[in-house]
Amino acid sequence: MSVVSAKRMLVEAVTGGYAVGAFNVTNVLQMQAVMETAIARQAPVIIQTSVSPTKFLTPEVIVAVFRALAEPAPVPACLHLDHCTDAAFAKRCAELGYTNVMFDGSQLGFEENVRATRDVVEHCHRVGDVTVEGELGTVSGVEDQVRVAESAAELCDPERSREFVERSGVDLFAPAIGTAHGVYLTENPKIDFDRFAQIQQKVNGRVVVAPLIVHGGTGLKPDVVRRLVALGGAKFNVSTDLKHALIDATYDYIATHRTEYNPGKIDTAAKAAVAQRVNYWIDLLGCAGQAQRGGADGA
């Protein structure tokens, strides 16, 4: 089967000079669109759920649908719990079949972030091949109804990045570098490329210890994305883009077919719109055709 751990998939991305799209989904339709597009493009893929939709659909249902779609697929796939601040819930999702979880302790003090993240890491590694993502610094914007004002966002300190990775034991590392969740309020958001490069050198200079994660992919210009990939960005989180595609396509179809009551046609239009955006990101991140590098031999 092709269900793999995120770390193995992303180490391959770093060494191969591409990045993997991590797509936040809120329903089965989006999950199908992501998986089918990844298969068509022979691209490794990460399906993500934030905490609210995970609790709404239940982790058991999400894992069952993911396994049904991913296990027979000829591309490596990972199921990721995104931005979870509840250690107990992160552990439960790992036990139920998520292959990767993010424990977000970024709003804690450094020592408490290290301690709490380490606790989740140790539990997930005991469960099995479950990798853990941690964050240092805070990403502004709104993610899963959690709002962080730009003035409150704190960029990751390169000097503490290696210490955080080593002491917490995280498999993947998400440093705050100026990207934001949601829709960017400026055409040219200030991304600290130098800081990102310094962190990559300190964490993964000689050997890839913890591949770097970029949050807030939606709205970044193509040249910004390509530059971050070239600097070592291995996983790009895409959430708002797919939400807009789903809702806009649904609204447009209903608005132009007001006398038609066929949910299947609405779903078909919405699914095609989501797939179009997934295709865009696969092209931009350079992961098309990289399925064999991504660890499709299973986990």
C-alpha positions in Angstrom: 0.0 0.0 0.0 1.1 3.6 -0.4 0.2 5.1 3.0 3.5 6.5 4.2 5.0 8.6 7.0 5.3 12.3 6.2 9.0 12.5 7.2 10.2 9.9 4.7 8.1 11.6 2.0 9.5 15.0 2.7 13.1 14.0 3.1 12.7 12.7 -0.5 11.3 16.1 -1.5 14.2 18.0 0.0 16.8 15.8 -1.7 14.8 15.9 -5.0 14.5 19.7 -5.1 10.7 19.8 -5.0 7.9 20.2 -2.4 4.8 18.3 -1.5 1.3 19.9 -1.4 -0.5 19.5 1.9 -4.1 20.1 1.2 -6.6 20.9 4.0 -10.0 19.3 3.3 -13.3 19.6 5.1 -15.3 16.8 3.4 -15.1 13.6 1.4 -15.6 15.4 -2.0 -12.4 17.5 -1.4 -10.5 14.4 -0.3 -11.5 12.6 -3.4 -10.5 15.5 -5.6 -7.0 15.7 -4.0 -6.3 12.0 -4.2 -7.6 11.6 -7.8 -5.5 14.6 -9.0 -2.4 13.3 -7.2 -2.9 9.9 -8.9 -3.4 11.5 -12.3 -0.2 13.6 -11.9 1.8 10.8 -10.2 2.5 13.1 -7.3 3.1 12.4 -3.6 0.4 14.1 -1.5 -0.6 15.0 2.0 -4.2 15.3 3.0 -4.8 17.5 6.1 -7.7 18.2 8.4 -7.9 21.0 10.9 -9.2 20.2 14.3 -12.8 21.6 13.8 -13.7 19.5 10.7 -11.9 16.5 12.3 -14.1 16.6 15.3 -17.2 17.3 13.2 -16.6 14.3 10.8 -14.8 12.3 13.6 -11.3 11.0 13.2 -12.6 7.5 12.7 -14.6 8.5 9.6 -11.8 10.5 8.1 -9.2 7.7 8.6 -11.6 5.2 7.1 -12.2 7.3 4.0 -8.5 8.2 3.7 -7.5 4.5 3.9 -10.1 3.5 1.3 -8.8 6.2 -1.1 -5.1 5.9 -0.4 -4.3 2.3 0.2 -5.0 1.2 -3.4 -3.4 4.4 -4.9 -0.1 4.1 -6.8 1.2 7.3 -5.2 2.4 7.9 -1.6 -0.1 9.6 0.6 -0.2 10.8 4.2 -3.0 11.9 6.5 -2.1 14.9 8.7 -3.8 16.6 11.6 -3.1 20.3 11.3 -2.6 22.9 14.1 -3.7 20.9 17.0 -3.2 22.6 20.4 -4.8 19.8 22.4 -2.1 17.1 23.1 -4.7 14.5 24.1 -6.6 14.9 20.8 -3.4 14.8 18.7 -2.5 11.5 20.5 -5.9 10.1 19.9 -5.8 10.8 16.2 -2.4 9.1 16.0 -3.8 6.1 17.7 -6.8 6.0 15.3 -4.7 6.0 12.1 -3.4 9.5 11.3 0.1 9.1 9.9 1.2 12.6 10.9 0.1 15.1 13.5 1.0 18.7 14.2 1.1 19.7 17.8 1.0 23.5 17.8 2.7 24.8 20.9 3.8 28.0 19.2 1.8 30.3 21.6 3.5 28.7 24.6 6.8 29.8 26.0 9.8 28.1 24.5 10.4 25.6 27.4 6.7 24.7 27.6 6.5 24.3 23.8 9.5 22.0 23.9 8.1 19.9 26.8 4.6 19.6 25.5 5.7 18.8 21.9 8.2 16.2 23.2 5.4 14.5 25.1 3.3 14.2 21.8 6.4 13.1 19.9 7.2 10.3 22.3 3.6 9.1 22.3 3.3 9.1 18.5 6.6 7.2 18.1 5.4 4.6 20.5 2.2 4.2 18.5 4.2 3.4 15.4 5.3 5.2 12.2 3.6 8.4 13.1 5.6 11.6 12.5 5.1 14.8 14.4 5.3 18.5 13.2 6.1 21.3 15.6 6.1 25.0 15.2 8.3 27.8 16.6 7.2 31.4 16.3 3.6 32.2 15.4 2.0 32.5 12.0 -0.5 35.3 11.7 -4.0 35.1 10.2 -6.9 32.7 10.9 -6.6 28.9 11.0 -9.4 26.8 12.3 -11.1 29.8 13.9 -7.9 30.6 15.8 -6.9 34.2 15.1 -3.4 35.6 15.5 -3.0 39.3 14.7 0.0 40.3 12.7 1.2 42.5 15.6 1.2 39.4 17.8 2.9 37.1 15.3 6.5 36.3 16.3 9.0 35.1 13.8 11.1 32.0 14.5 14.5 32.7 16.1 17.1 30.8 13.9 19.4 30.5 16.9 16.8 28.5 18.8 15.5 26.4 15.9 18.1 23.6 16.1 17.7 23.5 19.9 13.9 23.2 19.5 14.2 20.4 17.0 16.7 18.4 19.0 15.0 18.8 22.4 11.5 18.3 21.2 12.4 15.4 18.8 10.0 16.7 16.1 10.2 15.0 12.7 9.0 18.1 10.8 9.6 21.7 11.6 7.4 24.7 10.9 9.2 28.0 11.5 7.3 31.3 11.4 8.9 33.4 8.6 6.2 35.9 7.7 3.6 33.8 5.9 0.0 34.0 7.1 -3.1 31.9 7.2 -6.2 33.0 5.2 -6.1 35.7 2.6 -3.0 38.1 2.6 -4.0 41.7 3.2 -1.2 43.0 1.0 -0.1 42.1 -2.5 3.5 41.5 -1.5 3.6 40.0 2.0 7.0 40.4 3.7 8.6 36.9 3.7 11.9 36.6 5.5 13.8 34.5 3.1 17.1 35.0 4.8 15.7 33.8 8.1 14.3 30.7 6.3 17.7 30.0 4.8 19.4 30.3 8.1 17.0 28.0 9.8 17.4 25.4 7.0 21.2 25.6 7.4 21.0 25.2 11.2 18.4 22.4 11.2 19.3 20.5 8.0 22.7 21.7 7.0 24.6 18.4 6.8 21.7 15.9 6.9 18.0 16.4 6.7 16.9 16.1 10.4 13.5 17.8 10.2 12.2 19.0 6.8 10.9 22.5 6.9 7.2 23.3 6.5 5.6 26.5 5.0 2.2 27.5 6.4 0.0 30.0 4.6 0.5 28.9 1.0 -2.7 30.4 -0.4 -2.0 33.8 -2.0 1.8 33.5 -2.3 3.1 34.5 -5.7 4.6 31.8 -7.8 8.1 33.3 -7.6 7.9 33.4 -3.8 6.8 29.7 -3.6 9.6 28.6 -6.0 12.2 30.5 -3.9 11.0 28.9 -0.7 11.2 25.5 -2.3 14.7 26.2 -3.5 15.7 27.2 0.0 14.4 23.9 1.4 10.7 24.2 1.9 9.4 20.6 1.7 5.7 20.9 2.6 3.4 23.7 1.6 0.0 24.0 3.4 -2.9 24.9 1.2 -6.3 25.5 2.9 -8.0 28.7 2.0 -7.5 28.1 -1.7 -9.5 24.9 -1.6 -12.2 26.4 0.5 -12.7 29.2 -2.0 -12.8 26.8 -4.9 -15.4 24.6 -3.1 -17.7 27.4 -2.0 -17.4 29.5 -5.2 -18.0 26.6 -7.5 -21.0 25.5 -5.5 -22.5 29.0 -5.4 -21.9 29.6 -9.1 -23.5 26.3 -10.1 -26.6 26.9 -7.9 -26.9 30.5 -9.0 -27.0 29.5 -12.7 -29.2 26.4 -12.2 -31.9 27.6 -9.8 -34.6 25.3 -11.0 -32.4 22.2 -10.9 -32.2 20.0 -7.8 -29.5 17.6 -8.5 -26.8 17.4 -5.8 -24.6 15.2 -7.9 -24.1 17.9 -10.5 -23.3 20.4 -7.8 -20.7 18.1 -6.3 -19.2 17.4 -9.8 -18.7 21.1 -10.4 -17.2 21.7 -6.9 -14.9 18.7 -7.3 -13.6 19.8 -10.6 -12.9 23.3 -9.2 -10.9 21.8 -6.2 -9.0 19.5 -8.6 -8.0 22.5 -10.7 -6.4 24.2 -7.7 -4.6 21.0 -6.7 -3.2 20.8 -10.2 -2.0 24.3 -9.9 -0.1 23.6 -6.7 1.3 20.3 -8.0 2.8 22.2 -11.0 4.1 25.0 -8.9 5.7 22.8 -6.3 7.3 20.6 -8.9 6.1 17.3 -7.4 4.4 15.9 -10.5 5.9 12.6 -11.5 7.7 12.2 -8.2 5.6 9.4 -6.8 8.3 6.8 -6.9 10.7 9.1 -4.9 8.0 9.8 -2.3 8.2 6.3 -0.7 5.3 4.5 -2.5 6.7 1.2 -1.2 4.6 1.6 1.9 5.1 2.3 5.6 
